[in-house]
């Protein structure tokens, strides 16, 4: 069997490119799954709100007060981590996707956030890292899961 009979070669490639919605680089199965459409700005606002809620709850539970400067001093490492995670995964392409955008947002927020807290002389107890992973994972991945369900129906 030659390349053309096996569906390979220039003629088969040209045939695939003529069919609507098909490209040569992705298999047909990956194009059939609907992708939730959430505006980029809305996704960033939701992610930032998740981080700020995490910080606010943490500060309140430790009786650190609710001043704006205190909130900002605790939040900046995590917000920088969020930005790094979103940039590393190029989340602007599919901001509501759990993978890679949600995973990058979650792990970037925690990993880079904790590293920046160490650099800034803030605490990073093992229990705090676990709580951050759980809370931020639930919220940063959770809103994306809810959006996927709501936008597919």
Buried (B, 14 or more C-beta within 10 A) or exposed (E): EEEEEEEEEEEBEEEEEEEEEBEEEEEEEEEEEEEBEBEBEEBBEBBBEBBBEBBBEBBEEEEBEEEEEBBEBBBBBBBBBBBBBBEBBEBEEBBBBBEBBBBBBBBBBBBBBBBBBEEEEBEBEEEBBEBBBEBBBBBBBBBBBEBBEEEEE
